[in-house]
Amino acid sequence: MTYLGLGYLGAGLGAGLCLIGAAFGIARLASAALEGTARQPEAAGALRTSMIIPAALIEGLGFFALVICLLVALNLGLPKGEASHEAAAPAASAAR
C-alpha cells in the first residue's frame, strides 16, 4: 500500500515538474521576443509570428506530459492484466 501512495506522489510530482518546465520555456521565449521588440520595434510583427509556433509546441509538450502522468496515476491501483476501470465492471458483473 505504501508503494501505491508513492506512485501517486511520483505521478503528481512528474506532472508538476512538466508543467513548470513548459511554463519556464514559454517565459524564456516571451522574454527573448520582448527584448528583440524593444531593440528593434519595426520587427515586432515578425517576432510575434515566429514566437507563436514554438510557444504552441512547448505548450503541447507540457500538456502531453500532463496527460501521461494522469494516465499513470489513474492506472496505478489496477490489478495486472486490466487496462482500465471500465474493463473491470463487466468482468465483475459476469462473475456473479
TAMODA-V383729 format. One record per pair of residues at least 4 apart in sequence whose C-alpha atoms are under 6 Angstrom apart, sorted by the first residue. I is the first residue (numbers start at 1). J is the second residue. D is the distance in whole Angstrom. If there is no record, write none. Layout:
# TAMODA-V383729
I_J_D, I_J_D
This chain:
# TAMODA-V383729
6_10_6, 8_73_6, 10_14_6, 11_69_5, 11_73_6, 15_66_5, 15_69_6, 18_62_6, 19_62_5, 22_58_6, 22_62_5, 26_55_6, 27_31_6, 37_41_5, 37_44_5, 47_51_6, 56_60_6
